[in-house]
Amino acid sequence: MQKIFLCAACFTLSIAYAEEPYAIDSVLVEGDYITANMHKDAVENHASAVGLDAQRHAKNSIQSLNDNSVLEHKTSTNPNLDKATSIATSKLKTLADHHQWQHLLFYKDGKAEVISPDFYLSNPDIQSKSNFDPYTELIETIEQADNESVTCKYPARYFWLSHHLPQLDIDLTNCSQLPDPNQEVSLILVSNYLKNPASSFGHVLVKTSIPSTSGENSSTEKVRELSSEDLLNNSYNFGARIPANENGVVYAFKGLFGIYDAGFSEAEFFKQNAVYSKNEQRDMWEYVLNLEPFEKQLLNYHLYETKSARFDYYFIKQNCGYRSGEILELISDVETTERIGPWYAPDYVFDQLIEHDSEAEPLVKSVRYLPSEQTQLREKFVQLSKPIQDIVNTVIRTDETASLAELSTDDRALALDFLILHRTYKISQDNTPEQQAFKNELLSQRFTLPINNDLAELTIPNKASPALSNKTTQTKVAVSDDMAEVGLSLFVKDPLNAYTDIDKRFEAVKVSLGYDYDDSKLRMTDFVFLDMQQIEDLTQPLAGEPKLSWQLKTGARTDLFTGNYHSPYAQAGLGAGAKIGQHMLGYTMVNATVHDQDRHADLGVEVGVRAKYNKQSAELSYTASKREGRPSVAFTELTLRQQLSKNNDARIIVTHTNNAASSDSDSPVVNLAWHHYW
C-alpha cells in the first residue's frame, strides 16, 4: 500500500510541476499553457517592434485522375437537373475514394475525425461521424455548388472539385474572406521547453506568407531577423480548447483521455513569436514547403477551412504534430500520421520531411533558423568588445547609466542599443513600472546620439534543427556477463545524441526488463516516469542570466541500499554547471530523494562530465548517496557512444557500485548496448 501511495505521489509531483495555467483565448497551445495577461503583455511588447491551370506531374498524389478510369460527363438539356446526376456515377465514386478528397474531409480509417456539428454538409450530427460517407458528402457538396455561402465556406473542396470536374464552373472570386492562394506555406518547429513537461518535445505551427519581393535567397541566408512582413503574416496553431485557469491534474487527465476538443486558430505570426521566442525563449526553425501552384492554392484554402473544424484532443497522439502532419498529407505522399504506437512527438513531422527529402524531389524549399530573443542577446553580447561588455553588465546589475559616459559616442550608441534590447527582453519576463521607466530612460539617452547600425550587423550563428537528430522513441538491447536487458522509452531527448542540446536531458515512460543468468529470472530493472535535467552555464558572460541548474526524476528502481526491486522514488536536484565550448560541459548537483524504503529519504551529491563531437560522445557521472542509519553508497557510470546511423547507436556502459557496508567493492560491470530510435 505504501508503494502504491508513493507512486501516486510521484505522479502528482510531476503533474504539479507541469502545471502552468496557460491559455491563449482559451486555447491550449500544444500543452503550453499561457495566461491571458502574460500573452497580452508579450504581444503588446512585441507588436511595438514591429492557378487552376497549373498541375503537378512528378507526384502521384496530385496527378489528375486517369480519364480512362471514369466515364465522360453526361450532357443534359434540362437546366433543373441536379448537378450530381449529370456526372457518371463511376467518376463520382472514384472521386469520393480519392485520398485528397478524404483528406479534405479529415476522413481516416473509415471514420470522420471532425466533431464540429456544421463541418459536414451531408451529416452534421457529430454523434454519427462513424457512419459518415465520403460519397454522400461529395454528392451533397456538388448539389450546393450554386450556393455562394457554401462555396466560400469550403473553398478547398470546391477548388479541388473544379480541378477534376471543370463542368461545375465554380467561381470563388466573390469570396472576399479567402486567403491569398499564392502564399508560401511553412511548417515551424518550436524547440522544447523543459519548464513545462507537456512541451518537452516542442510544438508545430503552420505559417503562410507572401513571397519576398526583395529577391534575396532565403536558402542561403539561413539566419536573419524577422521583418515586419514576417511578423504580420498569418499562422495556424493547433491546440486544445481549455477553460481559463484549468487545474494541471485535471488537464493531464482530460488531455490523455480525449475529453477536450481542439482545433486550429488563426493569428498574426507576431503573436506566436511573442509567446514562444520572447516570453518562453524558445528557438524556432521554419521549413518553407516546395509547392506547385495547384498544391499551394489547395493548401491555403484547406487551412482556411480547418478553422471551422473541431477534433477530439489526445495529448499523446492527436496533437499539434499529428494534425499538422495530416495537413501535409493532403499535398504529398509523406505518411506523417502512419506511425506505430499510440504516441506522437511533434518533431516526428520534421523527421519525416527530412527522410522524404532524401528522395529525388524535395518537399522542403529551405530551412530558416529563428533564434529566440535570449539566444540573440547572448550571441550578440559575446561579439561586443570587452570594455563595452563590462559597462553593459554594470548597467544591468545596478540600473545606473553613469558608466556609459566612459565610452565614445559610437560605442555608447551600441551599448544603449543593446541595453534597450535587453530591457525589452526582461520586460517580457517581468513587466513592471520600474522596468518600463528604466527602458524609457535608456531610450531618452539613445535619442541624443547619432544613428548607429552596429548592433543589427552583428550576426547570429546558424543552429541545426533538432529534427536532424534521431527519432524520439527508443528501443534498447544490452548484454553483460551476468544479465541481458531490453528496454523501451516512449519519449527520449538524449544529450549524447547528435543535434540535441548537450545541456538538456528528457525521458518519459521508460521500462527496462532484465534476465539474470544466475537466477534464471526476468524482472523489471528500471522504470522511469519522468526524467528531466537542465544545465545552466555559469560561464555565461551576460549579467542577469539564469545560473541555477536543476533536475527531476520519478519512477521505480532497484534500491542500492537494500537491493529491493521496484522501489518507487522521486528525486529533485539543484546545482551548477559550466560549458566548455559547444561540445563539453560539467555539472554538480545536490539531490534529495524520497522513496518507500526505510527512513524514506536520501541525500546525495552528483558530479558529471559530458562531451560529444560529430558521431562520438561520452559521459562520466559519479553519485554518492547517504541514508540515515546506513553506510553511504557510491555509483559511477561511464558511457561511450558511437552513432551508427541516424536512428541507431552502439554504446559501452561501465558501472561500478561502492557500498561501504561491504568489505570489498563490487567489480565493475561492462554492458554492450544497442539503441534503435523510431
C-alpha positions as CSV (number, residue, x, y, z in Angstrom):
1,M,0.0,0.0,0.0
2,Q,2.9,2.3,0.8
3,K,4.4,1.7,-2.6
4,I,1.1,2.5,-4.3
5,F,0.8,5.7,-2.3
6,L,4.3,6.8,-3.2
7,C,3.8,6.0,-6.9
8,A,0.7,8.2,-6.8
9,A,2.7,10.9,-5.1
10,C,5.4,10.7,-7.7
11,F,2.9,11.1,-10.5
12,T,1.2,14.0,-8.7
13,L,4.6,15.7,-8.2
14,S,5.4,15.5,-11.9
15,I,1.9,16.8,-13.0
16,A,2.0,19.6,-10.4
17,Y,5.4,20.6,-11.9
18,A,3.8,20.6,-15.3
19,E,1.0,22.8,-14.2
20,E,1.2,26.3,-15.6
21,P,-2.2,27.9,-16.1
22,Y,-1.6,29.0,-19.6
23,A,-4.3,29.9,-22.1
24,I,-4.5,32.0,-25.2
25,D,-8.1,32.9,-26.0
26,S,-9.0,29.7,-24.0
27,V,-7.0,27.6,-26.4
28,L,-4.1,25.4,-25.2
29,V,-1.0,25.8,-27.4
30,E,0.0,22.1,-27.6
31,G,0.5,21.7,-23.9
32,D,2.0,25.2,-23.4
33,Y,-0.4,27.0,-21.0
34,I,0.0,30.7,-21.2
35,T,-2.0,33.1,-19.0
36,A,-4.1,35.6,-20.8
37,N,-2.3,38.5,-19.2
38,M,1.1,37.0,-19.9
39,H,0.2,36.6,-23.5
40,K,-1.3,40.1,-23.8
41,D,1.8,41.7,-22.3
42,A,4.1,39.7,-24.6
43,V,2.1,40.5,-27.7
44,E,1.8,44.2,-26.9
45,N,5.6,44.5,-26.2
46,H,6.4,42.6,-29.4
47,A,3.8,44.4,-31.6
48,S,5.6,47.7,-30.9
49,A,8.7,46.3,-32.6
50,V,7.0,45.9,-35.4
51,G,-3.8,28.7,-60.8
52,L,-6.1,26.5,-61.5
53,D,-4.4,25.6,-64.7
54,A,-1.1,24.5,-63.1
55,Q,-0.8,20.8,-62.4
56,R,1.8,18.6,-60.6
57,H,3.3,15.9,-62.8
58,A,6.0,14.5,-60.5
59,K,3.9,13.3,-57.6
60,N,1.1,10.7,-57.8
61,S,-0.8,12.4,-55.0
62,I,-1.5,15.5,-57.2
63,Q,-1.9,13.8,-60.6
64,S,-5.3,14.3,-62.3
65,L,-7.5,11.2,-62.5
66,N,-6.9,9.0,-65.4
67,D,-9.7,9.7,-67.9
68,N,-9.8,6.0,-68.9
69,S,-10.9,5.1,-65.4
70,V,-14.0,7.2,-65.4
71,L,-16.9,7.9,-67.7
72,E,-17.3,11.1,-69.6
73,H,-19.7,13.8,-68.5
74,K,-23.3,13.2,-69.5
75,T,-24.8,16.3,-71.0
76,S,-28.3,17.4,-70.3
77,T,-30.6,20.0,-71.7
78,N,-32.6,20.1,-68.5
79,P,-31.3,23.1,-66.5
80,N,-33.1,21.9,-63.4
81,L,-31.4,18.5,-63.4
82,D,-29.2,18.1,-60.3
83,K,-25.5,18.6,-61.0
84,A,-24.6,15.3,-59.4
85,T,-26.9,13.3,-61.6
86,S,-25.3,14.8,-64.7
87,I,-22.0,13.2,-63.9
88,A,-21.2,9.5,-64.3
89,T,-21.6,7.5,-61.1
90,S,-18.4,5.7,-61.6
91,K,-16.5,9.0,-61.8
92,L,-18.2,10.3,-58.7
93,K,-17.3,7.1,-56.8
94,T,-13.7,7.4,-58.0
95,L,-13.5,11.0,-56.8
96,A,-15.1,10.0,-53.4
97,D,-12.4,7.4,-53.0
98,H,-9.5,9.7,-53.9
99,H,-7.2,10.2,-51.0
100,Q,-7.2,14.0,-51.4
101,W,-11.0,14.2,-51.1
102,Q,-10.9,12.1,-48.0
103,H,-8.1,14.2,-46.5
104,L,-10.1,17.4,-47.2
105,L,-12.8,15.8,-45.1
106,F,-10.5,14.5,-42.4
107,Y,-11.8,11.0,-43.1
108,K,-9.4,8.3,-42.0
109,D,-9.6,4.6,-41.4
110,G,-13.3,4.6,-42.2
111,K,-14.2,7.3,-39.8
112,A,-14.7,11.1,-39.9
113,E,-12.5,12.8,-37.4
114,V,-14.2,16.2,-37.2
115,I,-16.7,16.6,-34.4
116,S,-18.0,20.1,-35.3
117,P,-21.7,19.9,-35.9
118,D,-21.6,22.1,-39.1
119,F,-18.4,20.9,-40.8
120,Y,-20.0,18.2,-42.9
121,L,-22.9,19.1,-45.3
122,S,-24.4,15.6,-45.6
123,N,-24.3,14.5,-42.0
124,P,-23.9,17.4,-39.5
125,D,-24.7,15.2,-36.5
126,I,-21.5,14.9,-34.5
127,Q,-22.8,11.7,-33.0
128,S,-22.9,10.0,-36.4
129,K,-19.4,10.5,-37.5
130,S,-18.7,6.8,-37.6
131,N,-21.4,6.4,-40.2
132,F,-20.1,9.3,-42.3
133,D,-19.9,8.5,-46.1
134,P,-17.4,10.5,-48.3
135,Y,-19.5,9.7,-51.4
136,T,-22.7,11.1,-49.8
137,E,-20.7,14.2,-48.8
138,L,-19.4,14.5,-52.4
139,I,-22.9,14.4,-53.8
140,E,-24.2,17.0,-51.3
141,T,-21.2,19.2,-52.0
142,I,-21.8,19.2,-55.7
143,E,-25.5,19.9,-55.1
144,Q,-24.5,23.0,-53.2
145,A,-22.2,24.3,-55.8
146,D,-24.5,27.2,-56.7
147,N,-24.8,28.3,-53.1
148,E,-22.2,31.0,-52.7
149,S,-22.2,31.0,-48.9
150,V,-21.3,27.3,-49.0
151,T,-18.6,27.5,-51.7
152,C,-17.0,30.4,-49.8
153,K,-17.0,28.4,-46.6
154,Y,-15.4,25.3,-48.3
155,P,-13.1,26.8,-50.9
156,A,-10.6,23.9,-50.8
157,R,-13.3,21.3,-51.6
158,Y,-14.7,23.3,-54.4
159,F,-11.3,24.2,-55.8
160,W,-10.3,20.6,-55.8
161,L,-13.6,19.5,-57.4
162,S,-13.3,22.2,-60.1
163,H,-9.9,20.7,-60.9
164,H,-11.4,17.3,-61.6
165,L,-14.9,18.5,-62.7
166,P,-14.4,21.7,-64.7
167,Q,-18.0,21.5,-65.8
168,L,-19.1,22.6,-62.4
169,D,-17.9,26.1,-63.3
170,I,-17.3,27.2,-59.7
171,D,-16.3,30.8,-59.2
172,L,-14.5,31.7,-55.9
173,T,-13.7,35.3,-56.9
174,N,-16.6,36.8,-54.9
175,C,-15.4,35.2,-51.7
176,S,-13.9,38.2,-50.1
177,Q,-12.6,36.4,-46.9
178,L,-10.4,33.9,-48.6
179,P,-6.6,34.0,-48.1
180,D,-4.3,34.8,-50.9
181,P,-3.9,31.4,-52.7
182,N,-0.3,32.3,-53.8
183,Q,1.1,32.4,-50.2
184,E,4.1,30.3,-49.3
185,V,3.3,27.7,-46.7
186,S,5.8,26.8,-43.9
187,L,5.9,24.4,-41.0
188,I,7.6,25.8,-37.9
189,L,9.3,23.6,-35.3
190,V,9.4,25.3,-31.9
191,S,12.1,23.9,-29.6
192,N,11.4,22.0,-26.5
193,Y,10.6,23.8,-23.2
194,L,11.6,21.8,-20.0
195,K,9.9,24.3,-17.7
196,N,6.7,22.6,-18.8
197,P,7.0,18.8,-19.4
198,A,4.0,19.0,-21.7
199,S,6.2,21.0,-24.1
200,S,9.3,18.9,-23.7
201,F,9.2,17.8,-27.4
202,G,8.4,21.1,-28.9
203,H,5.5,22.4,-30.9
204,V,4.4,22.8,-34.5
205,L,3.0,25.9,-36.2
206,V,1.8,26.4,-39.7
207,K,2.7,29.8,-41.3
208,T,1.6,31.4,-44.5
209,S,3.4,34.3,-46.1
210,I,3.6,36.3,-49.3
211,P,6.9,35.5,-51.1
212,S,9.5,38.2,-50.6
213,T,9.9,40.7,-53.4
214,S,13.4,41.7,-52.4
215,G,15.0,39.0,-54.4
216,E,17.0,37.6,-51.5
217,N,17.8,33.9,-51.5
218,S,16.4,32.6,-48.2
219,S,18.0,29.2,-48.7
220,T,21.5,30.8,-48.5
221,E,20.7,33.4,-45.8
222,K,19.6,31.0,-43.1
223,V,19.7,33.3,-40.1
224,R,18.1,36.8,-40.4
225,E,15.9,38.8,-38.1
226,L,12.2,38.7,-38.7
227,S,10.9,41.6,-40.8
228,S,7.6,43.5,-40.2
229,E,6.2,41.5,-43.1
230,D,7.2,38.2,-41.5
231,L,5.6,39.2,-38.2
232,L,2.3,40.3,-39.9
233,N,1.9,37.1,-41.8
234,N,-0.7,34.6,-40.6
235,S,-0.1,31.5,-38.6
236,Y,-2.3,28.5,-37.7
237,N,-1.9,26.9,-34.3
238,F,-3.5,23.6,-33.2
239,G,-4.3,23.2,-29.6
240,A,-6.9,22.0,-27.1
241,R,-9.7,24.4,-26.1
242,I,-9.4,24.5,-22.3
243,P,-11.1,26.7,-19.7
244,A,-9.0,29.5,-18.2
245,N,-7.1,28.5,-15.1
246,E,-7.7,24.8,-15.6
247,N,-6.1,22.7,-12.9
248,G,-2.9,20.9,-14.0
249,V,-4.1,17.4,-12.8
250,V,-7.4,17.9,-14.5
251,Y,-5.7,19.0,-17.7
252,A,-3.5,15.9,-17.6
253,F,-6.4,13.6,-17.2
254,K,-8.6,15.2,-19.8
255,G,-5.7,15.6,-22.2
256,L,-4.8,11.9,-22.0
257,F,-8.3,10.6,-22.4
258,G,-9.7,12.9,-25.2
259,I,-12.2,14.9,-23.1
260,Y,-11.1,18.2,-24.6
261,D,-11.9,19.3,-28.1
262,A,-9.3,21.0,-30.2
263,G,-8.8,23.0,-33.4
264,F,-6.7,25.3,-35.5
265,S,-6.8,29.0,-34.5
266,E,-5.5,31.8,-36.9
267,A,-3.5,34.7,-35.7
268,E,-0.7,37.0,-36.9
269,F,2.7,35.4,-36.5
270,F,3.9,38.2,-34.3
271,K,1.6,36.9,-31.6
272,Q,3.1,33.4,-31.7
273,N,6.6,34.9,-31.9
274,A,5.8,36.9,-28.8
275,V,4.8,33.8,-26.9
276,Y,7.5,31.4,-28.0
277,S,10.5,33.5,-28.9
278,K,10.1,36.4,-26.4
279,N,8.2,35.0,-23.5
280,E,9.4,31.4,-23.3
281,Q,12.7,32.0,-25.1
282,R,12.4,29.1,-27.5
283,D,14.2,28.8,-30.8
284,M,12.3,28.0,-33.9
285,W,13.0,26.6,-37.4
286,E,10.9,27.5,-40.4
287,Y,10.6,24.8,-43.1
288,V,9.3,26.5,-46.3
289,L,7.5,24.0,-48.4
290,N,8.3,23.5,-52.1
291,L,4.9,23.5,-53.6
292,E,3.4,23.6,-57.1
293,P,0.9,26.4,-57.8
294,F,-2.0,23.9,-57.5
295,E,-0.8,22.5,-54.3
296,K,-0.1,25.9,-52.8
297,Q,-3.7,27.1,-53.6
298,L,-5.2,23.9,-52.3
299,L,-3.3,24.0,-49.1
300,N,-4.0,27.7,-48.4
301,Y,-7.7,27.1,-48.9
302,H,-7.6,24.0,-46.8
303,L,-6.1,25.9,-43.9
304,Y,-8.9,28.4,-44.2
305,E,-11.4,25.5,-43.9
306,T,-9.8,23.9,-40.9
307,K,-10.5,26.9,-38.7
308,S,-14.2,25.7,-38.5
309,A,-13.2,22.1,-37.6
310,R,-13.1,20.7,-34.1
311,F,-11.5,17.4,-33.1
312,D,-11.2,15.2,-30.1
313,Y,-7.9,16.1,-28.5
314,Y,-5.4,13.5,-27.2
315,F,-2.2,15.0,-25.9
316,I,-0.1,11.8,-26.6
317,K,-1.2,11.2,-30.2
318,Q,-3.7,13.5,-31.9
319,N,-1.8,16.7,-31.0
320,C,-0.3,19.6,-32.9
321,G,2.3,17.4,-34.7
322,Y,-0.3,14.9,-35.8
323,R,-2.7,17.4,-37.2
324,S,-0.1,19.5,-38.9
325,G,1.3,16.3,-40.5
326,E,-2.2,15.3,-41.6
327,I,-2.4,18.6,-43.5
328,L,0.9,17.8,-45.2
329,E,-0.5,14.5,-46.4
330,L,-3.0,16.4,-48.5
331,I,-0.4,17.6,-50.9
332,S,2.3,15.0,-50.7
333,D,3.0,11.3,-50.3
334,V,4.7,11.8,-46.9
335,E,3.0,9.4,-44.5
336,T,3.4,11.6,-41.4
337,T,0.5,10.1,-39.5
338,E,1.2,6.5,-40.2
339,R,3.1,5.8,-37.0
340,I,3.3,2.6,-35.0
341,G,2.2,3.1,-31.4
342,P,-0.3,5.3,-29.7
343,W,2.0,8.3,-29.3
344,Y,3.3,11.1,-31.5
345,A,6.0,13.6,-30.8
346,P,5.7,16.9,-32.7
347,D,9.2,16.8,-34.2
348,Y,8.2,13.5,-35.9
349,V,6.7,15.6,-38.7
350,F,10.0,17.2,-39.5
351,D,11.8,13.9,-39.2
352,Q,9.5,12.5,-41.9
353,L,10.1,15.6,-44.0
354,I,13.9,15.1,-43.8
355,E,13.6,11.5,-44.8
356,H,11.3,12.3,-47.6
357,D,13.7,14.9,-48.9
358,S,16.4,12.3,-49.4
359,E,14.3,11.3,-52.5
360,A,14.6,12.9,-56.0
361,E,12.2,15.8,-55.4
362,P,12.4,17.6,-52.0
363,L,9.3,18.9,-50.3
364,V,11.3,21.5,-48.3
365,K,12.5,24.5,-50.2
366,S,14.6,26.0,-47.4
367,V,15.1,25.9,-43.6
368,R,15.4,29.1,-41.7
369,Y,16.6,29.4,-38.1
370,L,14.6,31.8,-36.0
371,P,16.6,32.3,-32.7
372,S,14.8,33.3,-29.6
373,E,15.4,36.8,-28.1
374,Q,17.6,35.2,-25.4
375,T,19.7,33.5,-28.0
376,Q,20.1,36.7,-30.0
377,L,21.2,38.6,-26.9
378,R,23.7,36.1,-25.8
379,E,25.2,35.6,-29.2
380,K,25.5,39.4,-29.8
381,F,26.9,40.1,-26.4
382,V,29.9,37.9,-26.9
383,Q,30.7,39.9,-30.1
384,L,30.9,43.2,-28.2
385,S,34.3,44.5,-27.2
386,K,35.4,43.8,-23.6
387,P,35.1,47.4,-22.4
388,I,31.5,47.6,-23.8
389,Q,30.7,44.2,-22.2
390,D,31.9,45.4,-18.8
391,I,29.9,48.6,-18.8
392,V,26.8,46.9,-20.1
393,N,27.0,44.3,-17.3
394,T,27.5,47.2,-14.8
395,V,24.3,48.9,-16.0
396,I,22.3,45.6,-16.0
397,R,23.4,44.9,-12.4
398,T,22.9,48.4,-11.0
399,D,20.3,50.1,-13.2
400,E,22.7,53.1,-13.3
401,T,23.8,54.6,-16.6
402,A,26.7,56.8,-15.4
403,S,29.3,54.4,-16.6
404,L,28.2,54.8,-20.2
405,A,29.9,58.2,-20.2
406,E,33.2,56.4,-20.3
407,L,32.5,55.2,-23.9
408,S,33.0,57.0,-27.2
409,T,29.9,58.3,-29.0
410,D,29.7,55.3,-31.3
411,D,30.3,52.7,-28.6
412,R,27.8,54.4,-26.3
413,A,25.2,54.2,-29.0
414,L,26.0,50.5,-29.5
415,A,25.8,49.8,-25.7
416,L,22.5,51.7,-25.4
417,D,21.0,49.8,-28.4
418,F,22.0,46.5,-26.7
419,L,20.6,47.7,-23.3
420,I,17.3,48.7,-24.8
421,L,17.0,45.2,-26.5
422,H,18.0,43.6,-23.2
423,R,15.5,45.6,-21.2
424,T,12.7,44.7,-23.7
425,Y,13.7,41.0,-23.1
426,K,13.5,41.5,-19.3
427,I,10.1,43.2,-19.6
428,S,8.7,40.2,-21.5
429,Q,9.6,38.2,-18.3
430,D,8.6,40.7,-15.7
431,N,6.7,43.7,-16.9
432,T,6.8,46.2,-14.0
433,P,6.6,50.1,-13.9
434,E,10.2,50.1,-12.8
435,Q,11.3,48.1,-15.8
436,Q,9.4,50.4,-18.2
437,A,10.7,53.5,-16.6
438,F,14.3,52.4,-17.0
439,K,13.7,51.5,-20.6
440,N,12.3,55.0,-21.2
441,E,15.5,56.4,-19.6
442,L,17.7,54.4,-22.0
443,L,15.6,55.5,-25.0
444,S,15.9,59.1,-24.0
445,Q,19.7,58.9,-23.9
446,R,19.8,57.0,-27.2
447,F,17.8,59.7,-29.0
448,T,20.6,62.2,-28.3
449,L,23.1,60.1,-30.2
450,P,23.6,59.7,-34.0
451,I,22.3,56.7,-35.9
452,N,24.3,53.6,-35.4
453,N,23.5,50.2,-37.1
454,D,26.4,48.2,-35.5
455,L,24.1,46.1,-33.3
456,A,22.0,45.0,-36.2
457,E,25.1,44.0,-38.2
458,L,26.2,41.5,-35.5
459,T,25.4,38.1,-36.9
460,I,23.8,35.1,-35.2
461,P,25.4,31.7,-36.0
462,N,23.2,29.2,-37.6
463,K,22.0,26.3,-35.4
464,A,21.0,23.0,-36.9
465,S,17.4,21.8,-36.5
466,P,16.9,19.2,-33.8
467,A,14.8,17.3,-36.3
468,L,18.2,16.2,-37.8
469,S,18.7,14.0,-34.8
470,N,17.3,10.6,-34.2
471,K,13.6,9.9,-33.7
472,T,12.1,10.1,-30.2
473,T,11.1,6.6,-29.3
474,Q,14.0,4.3,-28.2
475,T,14.4,0.5,-28.1
476,K,17.4,-0.8,-26.2
477,V,19.1,-4.2,-26.1
478,A,22.1,-4.6,-23.6
479,V,24.2,-7.5,-22.5
480,S,26.7,-8.1,-19.8
481,D,28.4,-11.1,-18.2
482,D,25.5,-11.7,-15.8
483,M,22.4,-10.2,-17.4
484,A,20.6,-9.4,-20.7
485,E,18.3,-6.4,-20.8
486,V,15.7,-4.9,-23.1
487,G,14.1,-1.5,-22.7
488,L,11.6,0.8,-24.3
489,S,11.4,4.6,-23.8
490,L,8.4,6.3,-25.4
491,F,10.0,9.8,-25.4
492,V,13.7,10.5,-25.4
493,K,15.9,13.6,-25.8
494,D,19.3,12.3,-25.0
495,P,22.1,15.0,-24.7
496,L,24.6,12.5,-26.1
497,N,22.7,12.2,-29.4
498,A,23.7,14.2,-32.4
499,Y,21.9,17.6,-32.9
500,T,20.3,17.6,-29.4
501,D,21.3,20.1,-26.8
502,I,24.1,18.9,-24.6
503,D,22.7,20.8,-21.6
504,K,19.2,19.3,-21.7
505,R,18.0,15.7,-20.9
506,F,14.5,14.5,-21.1
507,E,13.0,11.0,-20.9
508,A,9.4,9.9,-20.2
509,V,7.9,6.4,-19.7
510,K,10.9,4.1,-19.8
511,V,10.6,0.4,-18.9
512,S,13.6,-1.9,-18.8
513,L,13.4,-5.7,-18.2
514,G,16.5,-7.8,-17.3
515,Y,17.1,-11.5,-17.4
516,D,19.5,-12.7,-14.7
517,Y,21.6,-15.6,-15.9
518,D,22.4,-16.9,-12.4
519,D,18.8,-16.7,-11.0
520,S,17.1,-17.5,-14.4
521,K,14.6,-14.8,-13.6
522,L,13.1,-12.0,-15.7
523,R,12.4,-8.8,-13.7
524,M,11.8,-5.1,-14.2
525,T,15.2,-3.4,-13.6
526,D,14.1,0.2,-14.1
527,F,11.0,2.3,-14.7
528,V,11.2,6.0,-15.4
529,F,8.0,8.0,-15.5
530,L,9.8,11.3,-16.0
531,D,13.5,12.3,-16.1
532,M,14.4,16.0,-16.8
533,Q,17.7,17.9,-16.5
534,Q,18.6,21.5,-17.4
535,I,22.2,22.6,-17.0
536,E,22.7,26.4,-17.0
537,D,26.1,27.8,-17.9
538,L,27.9,29.6,-15.0
539,T,30.4,30.9,-17.5
540,Q,27.7,32.8,-19.4
541,P,29.2,36.4,-19.6
542,L,25.9,38.3,-19.8
543,A,24.8,39.5,-16.4
544,G,21.4,38.5,-15.0
545,E,21.1,35.2,-17.0
546,P,20.0,32.0,-15.2
547,K,22.8,30.2,-13.3
548,L,21.0,27.5,-11.4
549,S,20.9,24.0,-12.9
550,W,18.2,21.5,-11.9
551,Q,16.9,18.0,-12.4
552,L,13.8,16.0,-11.6
553,K,13.3,12.3,-11.8
554,T,10.4,9.9,-10.8
555,G,9.8,6.2,-11.2
556,A,10.7,2.9,-9.7
557,R,14.1,1.2,-9.5
558,T,16.3,-1.2,-7.5
559,D,17.3,0.3,-4.2
560,L,21.1,0.5,-3.9
561,F,21.0,0.3,-0.1
562,T,18.7,-2.7,0.4
563,G,18.7,-4.4,-3.0
564,N,14.9,-4.4,-3.1
565,Y,13.4,-4.3,-6.6
566,H,10.7,-1.9,-7.9
567,S,11.1,0.8,-5.2
568,P,9.2,3.9,-6.2
569,Y,11.0,7.2,-5.8
570,A,11.0,10.9,-6.6
571,Q,14.3,12.8,-6.9
572,A,15.0,16.5,-7.2
573,G,18.3,18.2,-7.6
574,L,19.8,21.7,-7.7
575,G,23.3,22.6,-8.7
576,A,25.6,24.4,-11.1
577,G,27.2,23.7,-14.5
578,A,29.6,25.2,-17.0
579,K,30.1,24.7,-20.7
580,I,33.5,24.4,-22.3
581,G,32.9,25.5,-25.9
582,Q,30.0,23.9,-27.7
583,H,31.0,20.3,-27.2
584,M,31.6,19.8,-23.5
585,L,30.1,20.6,-20.1
586,G,30.5,19.7,-16.5
587,Y,28.0,19.9,-13.6
588,T,27.4,19.3,-9.9
589,M,24.1,18.6,-8.2
590,V,22.8,18.1,-4.7
591,N,20.0,15.6,-4.8
592,A,17.1,14.8,-2.4
593,T,15.2,11.6,-2.9
594,V,12.0,10.3,-1.3
595,H,11.1,6.6,-1.6
596,D,9.3,3.7,0.1
597,Q,12.3,2.1,1.8
598,D,13.5,2.6,5.4
599,R,13.9,6.2,6.5
600,H,12.1,7.2,3.2
601,A,14.7,9.8,2.3
602,D,18.2,10.1,0.9
603,L,20.6,12.9,0.3
604,G,23.3,12.8,-2.3
605,V,25.8,14.6,-4.5
606,E,26.2,14.1,-8.2
607,V,29.1,15.2,-10.4
608,G,29.1,14.7,-14.2
609,V,31.1,15.5,-17.3
610,R,29.6,15.2,-20.8
611,A,31.2,15.6,-24.2
612,K,30.3,15.0,-27.8
613,Y,31.7,15.7,-31.2
614,N,30.3,14.5,-34.5
615,K,29.3,10.9,-34.1
616,Q,31.1,10.2,-30.9
617,S,30.1,11.2,-27.4
618,A,30.8,10.3,-23.8
619,E,29.5,10.9,-20.3
620,L,31.0,10.2,-16.9
621,S,28.9,10.6,-13.7
622,Y,29.6,9.9,-10.0
623,T,26.8,9.8,-7.4
624,A,27.2,9.4,-3.7
625,S,24.1,8.9,-1.5
626,K,23.6,8.8,2.2
627,R,20.7,7.3,4.2
628,E,20.3,7.7,7.9
629,G,21.4,4.7,9.8
630,R,23.1,3.1,6.7
631,P,26.6,3.4,5.2
632,S,26.9,5.6,2.1
633,V,26.7,4.2,-1.4
634,A,28.6,5.5,-4.4
635,F,27.7,4.8,-8.0
636,T,29.9,5.5,-11.0
637,E,28.9,5.2,-14.7
638,L,30.9,5.8,-17.9
639,T,29.1,5.8,-21.2
640,L,30.8,5.8,-24.6
641,R,28.5,6.3,-27.6
642,Q,29.2,5.7,-31.3
643,Q,26.4,6.8,-33.7
644,L,26.0,4.1,-36.4
645,S,23.3,5.8,-38.5
646,K,20.6,8.5,-38.0
647,N,18.5,6.2,-35.8
648,N,21.0,3.7,-34.4
649,D,23.9,3.8,-32.0
650,A,26.1,1.5,-30.1
651,R,27.3,2.1,-26.5
652,I,29.8,0.7,-24.0
653,I,28.5,1.3,-20.5
654,V,30.7,0.6,-17.5
655,T,29.2,0.8,-14.0
656,H,30.6,0.4,-10.5
657,T,28.8,0.4,-7.2
658,N,30.7,1.0,-4.0
659,N,28.8,0.2,-0.8
660,A,30.6,1.0,2.4
661,A,28.7,-1.8,4.2
662,S,30.6,-4.4,2.1
663,S,34.2,-5.2,2.8
664,D,35.0,-5.2,-0.9
665,S,33.6,-3.0,-3.6
666,D,31.7,-4.7,-6.3
667,S,33.6,-5.3,-9.5
668,P,32.8,-3.0,-12.5
669,V,30.1,-4.2,-14.8
670,V,30.5,-3.8,-18.5
671,N,27.4,-3.6,-20.7
672,L,27.3,-3.6,-24.5
673,A,24.2,-1.8,-25.7
674,W,22.4,-1.1,-29.0
675,H,19.8,1.6,-29.3
676,H,17.3,1.9,-32.1
677,Y,15.1,5.0,-32.5
678,W,11.8,5.0,-34.3
